[in-house]
Amino acid sequence: MSKIESFKDLIVYQKAYKLAMEIFEISKSFPKEEKYSLTDQMRRSSRSVTACIAESWAKRRYEKSFVNKLTDSLSEENETEVWLDYSKDCKYITSLKHKELLSGYDEVRKMLISMINNPEKWCN
């Protein structure tokens, strides 16, 4: 395992970033009337997963601050799952795409929970 020098080196960040970019691409095809609601909400929450990971990394000098920001990331991950459910049920994405994205977020969620439960591995 190579040394982690930045939040960008974290696998959880890389996976969440890739998923957010995938959501950005698929949401381009959503109906115009969803632009300021579902599309915007889903893009924001998926991007916030990675933004909170970056913020947590900057705060790893203090375990409680680190865990707090990771918990925010976990909340955003959960919110993104809700928007994905709406996207599927509104028939904006296929059941297969929904399943693929949820599977990716399941991995992200498990990694975040592991980091939250073991902050001493990550903090200075």
Steps between C-alpha positions, in 0.01 A plus 500: 500500500640838402521788743193720519608861459166659411130431528516434125707189576217349705316221319171613655551848353587359157194272495265775619643746246452253216139439609429874521632546148284212378196663662590828331510329160176302536311793649566703182217301343246573776197711401543878502236539772729305736796736449452694824365210704604138458795563266642776717441316829658177378802676353553702818475207740724274291763774481469571871605142577844578359514856633439378855770235461742776398395711798539206737852439373593860581365452853668170582717661764193476724317166502161648591516757219614231256212271598251788488582582138498133402156473657391792280636310200302194604184712526555633148556146376166395648327801345644411160348153531157657553536713186608192307184323617289791373691497171420133449137528609447803272651285223792736437750218550468127444473249781838364392670842518333559837632168629853574370511843662360373831759224499773761462355710780473190717879467472549869579267476801686199641835674462372816668358297790832321540684833512248639749539193722882503479608865490830427674622333178457827313562777749836652597 
